[in-house]
Amino acid sequence: MARAENKETAGPATRLVANVARNMRVQKGWTQEQLGSEIGFTGAAVSAMETCAQPASDQMLVELERVLGGGTGIFEEARTHVRLDKYPAQFKNYALLEQKAVGLSLYATLVVHGLFQTEEYARALIGGGYPPLPEERVEELVEVRMVRRALFGRGPGALIELGLEESVLRRVIGSEEVMRGQMRHLAECGQRRNVTLQVLPLNCGLSGEHAGARGGMNLVETPEHDHLVYLEPQDESLLIKDPGKVSTYAQRYAKIRAQALGPRESLGLIERLAGEQR
């Protein structure tokens, strides 16, 4: 999974972990193979981490903390920052906001929102995108996407609302089996006390109104109770802080929510679709 180009593009946290781990290993008089044996990785994997050819995985950082950390917590603290190094450049600022948010109001129009994706769905989606990515980069992006789901169990928990176009639920990504697992996961998420799911039905526009026609959005409430909007069209990113603009998006989101099926109806639809995916 190591790539030579990573050595040139590695982020600051990845480089810091590499230097600290290498220095601590040398102080102990261990070879890369010996450190690998201690943490359950190959010597080649340790070499890739130390040269920044492959950033340390979450699991490697946990083991480095156990074996080399000496109670300092340095590798544990690095986990969040190394993850950020792995994200696409346009996503890094939002990733920090998402991790700390006290409230998220999300609206997805094309695919299931990344925070709610299963591993199989994410792999099919990322692996099938354009331009094509190397398999190791696909796996790296899947890993950090799955780590985002820790937000669901964080204490104190964030209040999360997700609005989904019904077409998202019916668009097959990967295979019907992948979609069945994704629908089941959505249903499980919707049963969490801090999560509300609502589906905007296909016939929403029959009334002559469709508040969600302008695309997806992420509304964020920070721990300081600032309200922001994040948009990500075509691999670009836009973080909106202007209160007037944020208010417009919040009002639009409220209208989307009003036009959607209720939470119970939405869960029922998701569960039915899970049963139909065969």
HUQUIJO-V261485 format. One record per backbone hydrogen bond with DSSP energy under -0.5 kcal/mol. CO is the residue of the C=O (numbers start at 1). NH is the residue of the N-H. E is the energy in kcal/mol with one decimal. If there is no record, write none. Layout:
co=CO nh=NH e=E
co=CO nh=NH e=E
//
This chain:
co=3 nh=6 e=-1.2
co=4 nh=7 e=-1.5
co=5 nh=8 e=-1.0
co=5 nh=9 e=-1.3
co=6 nh=10 e=-1.7
co=11 nh=15 e=-2.1
co=12 nh=16 e=-2.3
co=13 nh=17 e=-2.5
co=14 nh=18 e=-2.0
co=15 nh=19 e=-2.3
co=16 nh=20 e=-2.8
co=17 nh=21 e=-2.8
co=18 nh=22 e=-2.1
co=19 nh=23 e=-2.5
co=20 nh=24 e=-2.5
co=21 nh=25 e=-2.3
co=22 nh=26 e=-2.5
co=23 nh=27 e=-2.2
co=24 nh=28 e=-1.3
co=25 nh=29 e=-0.5
co=25 nh=30 e=-2.1
co=26 nh=29 e=-1.1
co=31 nh=35 e=-2.3
co=32 nh=36 e=-2.5
co=33 nh=37 e=-2.2
co=34 nh=38 e=-1.7
co=35 nh=39 e=-1.9
co=36 nh=40 e=-1.1
co=36 nh=41 e=-2.5
co=42 nh=46 e=-1.8
co=43 nh=47 e=-2.5
co=44 nh=48 e=-2.4
co=45 nh=49 e=-2.0
co=46 nh=50 e=-2.6
co=47 nh=51 e=-1.9
co=48 nh=53 e=-1.5
co=48 nh=54 e=-1.8
co=49 nh=52 e=-0.8
co=53 nh=3 e=-2.6
co=57 nh=61 e=-2.2
co=58 nh=62 e=-2.1
co=59 nh=63 e=-2.1
co=60 nh=64 e=-2.8
co=61 nh=65 e=-2.2
co=62 nh=66 e=-1.7
co=63 nh=67 e=-2.5
co=64 nh=68 e=-3.1
co=64 nh=69 e=-1.3
co=65 nh=70 e=-0.5
co=69 nh=72 e=-1.8
co=73 nh=77 e=-2.6
co=74 nh=78 e=-1.4
co=75 nh=79 e=-0.7
co=76 nh=79 e=-0.9
co=77 nh=80 e=-0.5
co=77 nh=81 e=-0.6
co=78 nh=82 e=-2.9
co=79 nh=83 e=-2.0
co=80 nh=84 e=-1.6
co=81 nh=85 e=-1.5
co=82 nh=86 e=-1.0
co=83 nh=86 e=-0.9
co=83 nh=87 e=-0.9
co=84 nh=87 e=-0.7
co=88 nh=91 e=-1.9
co=88 nh=92 e=-0.9
co=89 nh=92 e=-0.7
co=91 nh=95 e=-2.5
co=92 nh=96 e=-1.6
co=93 nh=97 e=-1.5
co=94 nh=98 e=-3.0
co=95 nh=99 e=-2.1
co=96 nh=100 e=-1.3
co=97 nh=101 e=-1.1
co=102 nh=159 e=-2.2
co=103 nh=221 e=-2.8
co=104 nh=106 e=-0.5
co=104 nh=161 e=-3.0
co=105 nh=219 e=-3.0
co=106 nh=163 e=-3.2
co=107 nh=217 e=-1.5
co=108 nh=165 e=-1.9
co=113 nh=116 e=-2.1
co=114 nh=117 e=-1.1
co=118 nh=122 e=-2.6
co=119 nh=123 e=-2.4
co=120 nh=124 e=-2.2
co=121 nh=125 e=-2.5
co=122 nh=126 e=-3.1
co=123 nh=127 e=-2.4
co=124 nh=128 e=-1.2
co=126 nh=129 e=-1.2
co=134 nh=137 e=-0.6
co=134 nh=138 e=-2.1
co=135 nh=139 e=-2.3
co=136 nh=140 e=-1.8
co=137 nh=141 e=-2.4
co=138 nh=142 e=-2.4
co=139 nh=143 e=-2.4
co=140 nh=144 e=-2.0
co=141 nh=145 e=-1.8
co=142 nh=146 e=-2.3
co=143 nh=147 e=-1.7
co=144 nh=148 e=-1.0
co=146 nh=149 e=-1.4
co=147 nh=150 e=-1.9
co=148 nh=151 e=-1.9
co=149 nh=152 e=-1.8
co=150 nh=153 e=-0.9
co=150 nh=154 e=-0.5
co=151 nh=154 e=-0.8
co=151 nh=158 e=-0.6
co=158 nh=160 e=-0.6
co=159 nh=104 e=-2.6
co=160 nh=196 e=-2.2
co=161 nh=106 e=-3.1
co=162 nh=198 e=-2.4
co=163 nh=108 e=-2.7
co=164 nh=200 e=-3.2
co=165 nh=168 e=-1.4
co=165 nh=169 e=-0.8
co=166 nh=169 e=-0.6
co=166 nh=170 e=-1.2
co=167 nh=171 e=-1.3
co=170 nh=172 e=-0.7
co=172 nh=174 e=-0.5
co=173 nh=175 e=-1.6
co=175 nh=179 e=-2.3
co=176 nh=180 e=-2.4
co=177 nh=181 e=-2.1
co=178 nh=182 e=-2.1
co=179 nh=183 e=-2.8
co=180 nh=184 e=-2.1
co=181 nh=185 e=-2.1
co=182 nh=186 e=-2.4
co=183 nh=187 e=-2.4
co=184 nh=188 e=-2.2
co=185 nh=189 e=-2.6
co=186 nh=190 e=-2.6
co=187 nh=191 e=-0.7
co=188 nh=191 e=-0.9
co=189 nh=192 e=-1.8
co=192 nh=195 e=-1.4
co=194 nh=160 e=-3.2
co=196 nh=162 e=-2.9
co=198 nh=164 e=-2.5
co=199 nh=201 e=-0.8
co=199 nh=261 e=-3.1
co=200 nh=166 e=-2.5
co=201 nh=204 e=-1.8
co=202 nh=205 e=-0.5
co=203 nh=206 e=-1.8
co=204 nh=207 e=-1.2
co=205 nh=208 e=-2.1
co=210 nh=213 e=-1.5
co=212 nh=215 e=-1.6
co=217 nh=107 e=-2.4
co=218 nh=230 e=-2.8
co=219 nh=105 e=-2.5
co=220 nh=222 e=-0.5
co=220 nh=228 e=-2.5
co=221 nh=102 e=-2.6
co=221 nh=103 e=-1.4
co=222 nh=225 e=-2.4
co=226 nh=222 e=-2.4
co=228 nh=220 e=-2.8
co=229 nh=240 e=-3.4
co=230 nh=218 e=-1.6
co=231 nh=238 e=-2.5
co=233 nh=236 e=-2.0
co=238 nh=231 e=-2.6
co=238 nh=240 e=-0.6
co=239 nh=241 e=-0.5
co=240 nh=229 e=-2.0
co=242 nh=246 e=-2.8
co=243 nh=247 e=-2.3
co=244 nh=248 e=-1.7
co=245 nh=249 e=-2.1
co=246 nh=250 e=-2.5
co=247 nh=251 e=-2.5
co=248 nh=252 e=-2.3
co=249 nh=253 e=-2.6
co=250 nh=254 e=-2.2
co=251 nh=255 e=-1.8
co=252 nh=256 e=-2.4
co=253 nh=257 e=-2.6
co=254 nh=258 e=-1.8
co=255 nh=259 e=-1.7
co=256 nh=260 e=-0.9
co=262 nh=266 e=-2.9
co=263 nh=267 e=-2.3
co=264 nh=268 e=-2.2
co=265 nh=269 e=-2.2
co=266 nh=270 e=-2.4
co=267 nh=271 e=-2.6
co=268 nh=272 e=-2.1
co=269 nh=273 e=-2.4
co=270 nh=274 e=-2.0
co=271 nh=275 e=-1.5
co=272 nh=276 e=-1.4
co=273 nh=277 e=-1.3
co=276 nh=278 e=-1.1
//
